Amino acid sequence: MGIINMIGNIGAFIGPIVTGKLIDQTGSFGYGFIFIAAVIILAGVLVIPVQETGRKRNREAVI
């Protein structure tokens, strides 16, 4: 649980910095939103191969 929170906090620290730099460099909020959308899509793709081990174990035990 602690590792999950640590990774989330790293993203919460770096995200606004990168987004702010993009806005400063381009003068537009559009690129900041594109960056955020790209990170969310990347996170969704990275979660796809993760397997649900806990649920499968519990279902097999009940049956």
Contact map, one row per residue, 1 for C-alpha under 8 A:
111110000000000000000000000000000000000000000000000000000000000
111111000000000000000000000000000000000000000000000000000000000
111111100000000000000000000000000000000000000000000000000000000
111111110000000000000000000000000000000000000000000000000000000
111111111000000000000000000000000000000000000000000000000000000
011111111100000000000000000000000000000000000000000000000000000
001111111110000000000000000000000000000000000000000000000000000
000111111111000000000000000000000000000000000000000000000000000
000011111111100000000000000000000000000000000000000000000000000
000001111111110000000000000000000000000000000000000000000000000
000000111111111000000000000000000000000000000000000000000000000
000000011111111100000000000000000000000000000000000000000000000
000000001111111110000000000000000000000000000000000000000000000
000000000111111111000000000000000000000000000000000000000000000
000000000011111111100000000000000001000000000000000000000000000
000000000001111111110000000000000000000000000000000000000000000
000000000000111111111000000000000000000000000000000000000000000
000000000000011111111100000000000000000000000000000000000000000
000000000000001111111110000000010011000000000000000000000000000
000000000000000111111111000000010000000000000000000000000000000
000000000000000011111111100000000000000000000000000000000000000
000000000000000001111111111000110000000000000000000000000000000
000000000000000000111111111110110000000000000000000000000000000
000000000000000000011111111100000000000000000000000000000000000
000000000000000000001111111000000000000000000000000000000000000
000000000000000000000111111100100000000000000000000000000000000
000000000000000000000111111110000000000000000000000000000000000
000000000000000000000011011111110000000000000000000000000000000
000000000000000000000010001111111000000000000000000000000000000
000000000000000000000000000111111100000000000000000000000000000
000000000000000000000110010111111110000000000000000000000000000
000000000000000000110110000111111111000000000000000000000000000
000000000000000000000000000011111111100000000000000000000000000
000000000000000000000000000001111111110000000000000000000000000
000000000000000000100000000000111111111000000000000000000000000
000000000000001000100000000000011111111100000000000000000000000
000000000000000000000000000000001111111110000000000000000000000
000000000000000000000000000000000111111111000000000000000000000
000000000000000000000000000000000011111111100000000000000000000
000000000000000000000000000000000001111111110000000000000000000
000000000000000000000000000000000000111111111000000000000000000
000000000000000000000000000000000000011111111100000000000000000
000000000000000000000000000000000000001111111110000000000000000
000000000000000000000000000000000000000111111111000000000000000
000000000000000000000000000000000000000011111111000000000000000
000000000000000000000000000000000000000001111111110000000000000
000000000000000000000000000000000000000000111111110000000000000
000000000000000000000000000000000000000000011111110000000000000
000000000000000000000000000000000000000000000111111000000000000
000000000000000000000000000000000000000000000111111100000000000
000000000000000000000000000000000000000000000000111110000000000
000000000000000000000000000000000000000000000000011111110000000
000000000000000000000000000000000000000000000000001111111000000
000000000000000000000000000000000000000000000000000111111100000
000000000000000000000000000000000000000000000000000111111110000
000000000000000000000000000000000000000000000000000111111111000
000000000000000000000000000000000000000000000000000011111111100
000000000000000000000000000000000000000000000000000001111111110
000000000000000000000000000000000000000000000000000000111111111
000000000000000000000000000000000000000000000000000000011111111
000000000000000000000000000000000000000000000000000000001111111
000000000000000000000000000000000000000000000000000000000111111
000000000000000000000000000000000000000000000000000000000011111
